Amino acid sequence: MVKLLGGRAAAAVIGLFMLAVGSSAAAQDTQTASLVHRAVASTTAVATSLGTVEQAQPAQSVTVKLAPTVATEAAWLYKAGWPLYALVDKFSAGAPLDEQANCLATAVYFEARGESVEGQLAVARVVMNRAGSGKYPPDWCSVVKQPWQFSFVNPRTGQYPAVDTGSAAWARAQGVARLAIANVVPSLEPDVLWYHANYVAPSWGRRLNMVERIGAHIFYRA
């Protein structure tokens, strides 16, 4: 084709081709940039026989914007065979987390920083599942801060202990949160809303259906 068109004509054709490819990629990036995570939730609290607080009225969904490079690149790498630990390591650094994502990472850090990345992802998924269930508060921060639900949270003030933000554990928790929001790696099903450590035996566990043991945590659905 180059011989038929000559040097200048060939260069023009190639230039037009590259322009078309670039426009297509830009359109794809624009579309990807609108990726969000939504979790339908509700707002009116009622007590249950399990001692939890459930919600009864529909409310707004949780909407958390995720950098398009995280969602698209993580999906591509996972399909290419990257294991979870490698993905967590890769996405442990990046743009600062917003408030909701930071609450998610904080729960992972305090509840499961000594667990495998699979166990940490499962904890993140429980928080997200609760917010979307209609049985708990409608966003991740409210789920984490709900009194008497997570032992690291002060039940009266909703305050967290200090996070060692320079630690590898915090970087890992952020990577897990970014991947959980991207919903790239399969984890717990949406109806898994409870877990406890394997060295305790709360009475409510006997009234639920055990789903899976991951490290030191046992996960349940109703």
Steps between C-alpha positions, in 0.01 A plus 500: 500500500789735577645444154164567334429824685849644530675626811294812569166338425587203720592732786166678465307172508690383807438833670127476438498145635679603822261794545202266476653259753577786738144635476359156573726459804408845628130418469557177689689684775217752531248222534716318756546815705131488588534165676347513848408253771136509607349316795126533560429554867240627747460720806247423774648290783317212668633249753511128416511183707867464406579820685590684182348822371328474164369761262151507354450794263665547159769768478768628269766269360867518588687649207878487505699611199801287418789611286444339159856372490438287812180336376613438145859405573409272791241321288750451219775373733263263681388351169867470404559278803632734770435357848321708761812569708675647196201719416480624860868586494465686171201707610620561855615843381299745296275803522381577855186313603180699548314489831296187428791304356716608794242358744507174305879482514494585871269206570733271306802635688362455850291188444728293278849643454648175632296292254569395143396741226209265425384542861543876482298518179224296665481747790473789254226314318296454821508876562391566143234229517353650816467844342317348206279262695229731633567352845779734605592868452515615137869580459831341590605754764166468678524120488847504652408758767172334598516445879602157625568355156879532460711468811765753398243784481408694813124424524420832666696735276547301179870586509778273372838441660795657320609326179872458432477660159864427423467126551489224241175381662328832423627501142368145460161595647471783247582260217233259622245784522575616144458146366182444701347816356609401148324165558758322288592197712220261607441486875198452726146508361285811568291328769798427728460764771667360812828355622687440821842379606541124533606528865158627612154343474228767510146374553375667181728277294280199580201672339682571172638285220876469485634574152877479517806508724777730378798516731388593849151613395176306448243658266121461509180571312146496643 
